[in-house]
Amino acid sequence: MKSMATRQSLIQLVRYGALGVLTNTAGYVLYLGITYLGLGAKVAMTILYCVGVCISFIGNRNLVFSSHGRMLGAGMRYLVVYAVGYAVNYLILTAFVDRLGYPHAYVQAASIVIVALFLFAAFKLFVFPHTDTMNGNVG
């Protein structure tokens, strides 16, 4: 039984990674374009974060965690987790760009990875915690 749970977690991580690479690559390219046009780094990140939350919820719920539970409950937990992720991203930009003077493009690239790892763990344990490892449905 433990190997089935481990296998299911690995499949979820691969799916999450694939979805994340696609959405974050697109988001990062948009981030670079928007900041190149003159919008501030934190404002650009905020706008794209909000758009990403909506797209990501549907993808993670359906493709990664195969959740068929109540959308409202999962949606509320998802928003809480994303709010924490947003705060972490914002604090990273503030600390490393505003205070330490590092280039925002590199800091945001690193932040994407850090926040993504946090989000996967939080989605698995808190947002979509009842996925049945035998068939991918909510138990």
N, C-alpha and C positions, 0 to 999 in steps of 0.2 A: 504494500500500500504506500509506503514511504517513497519508493522509486517512482510510482505513478504521480505522486504530488511533486516530486522533484522534476520529473519529465514535463509535467504541466507548467510548472514555474519557468522552466527553461524555454518552453514554447512561447509562453507569455512574454518573457524577456526579449526573445528574438523578434516577435511581432511588435512589441513596444519599441524596440530599437529601430526597426524598419520604418514604422510610422513616424517615429521621432526624427529620424534622419531626413525623411521627406519633408515633414512640416517645418522642422527647424532650419533646414537648408533654405527653403523658400522664405521663411521668416527672416533669416539672417541676411539674405540678399536684399530683401525689402528694407530691413533695418539700415544696411549700408547705403542703399539708395536714398532713403528718406533723410538720413543724417548728412549725406553728401549735399543734398538740396538745402540744408541749413536748419533742419529741425533738431532740437537738442537731443542728446543721447537718451536721457531718462524719459522724455516725452515720447520719443519714437518707440522705446522699449515698452512703455505703458500701452500705447495704442496697439502694437502688435501682440502684446501679451493678451489683451482682451479678445482680439480676433482669434488667437490661438486657443484660448480656453474653449470657445464654442466648437471649433473644428475638432479639437482634441477629445472633448467629452464624447462625441458621437463615435469617433474612431476607437477610442479606448474601450468604451462600453460595449460596442458591437464586435470589433475585430480582435482586440487584445484579450479582454477578460470574459467575453461571451456572456455578459450579464443580461439576464432577462427579468431582473427584479424591478421594483418600483423606481421609476425614473426620478421622481421628485426627491426621495430620500438620498439616492445616489448623487443626484445633481447638487443638493445642498452640501453634502460631504465633499463633493468635488470642488465646489466654490471655496469652501474653507481651506482645503489643501492648496488650491491654486493661490489663494490669498497669502498663505504662508510662503509659498514658492515665489510669489511676486515680491514679498518683503525681503526675502533672502537675496533675490536678484537686484533689487533696488539698493540694498545695503552694500552689496559687493561693488556695484558701480560707484556709489558714494565714496566708499573707502578707498578703492583702488584708482579711480579716475579723479574724483574731486580732491581727495586728500593726498594721495601719493603720486598723482600725476601720470599714471600709466595710460597708454593709448586706449580709448574706449573700445575700439574694434577688437582688440585682443582680450580685453577684460570681459566683454560680452560673450565672446566665443567660449572662454573658459566657464563663464557663469552658466551658459546653456547646458554644459555637461554636468556641472555640480547640481543644478536645479533638477535636471532630468532624472538623475539617480535618486534624489530625494522623492520626486513625484512618483516614480515607479513603486518604491517601497510603500509610500502612503496610499497609492491607489490599490495595491494588492492587499494591504493590511487593514485599511480603513474605509475606502470608498466602495470597493467591490470585494468584500472579504468572504463571501459565501459561495464562491465559485466551486461547483462540484468537479473534482479532478477526473471523474470517470467520463463525463460527457460535456463538460464546459458550461453547464447550466447552473443557475442559482438554486441552492438547496433550501 
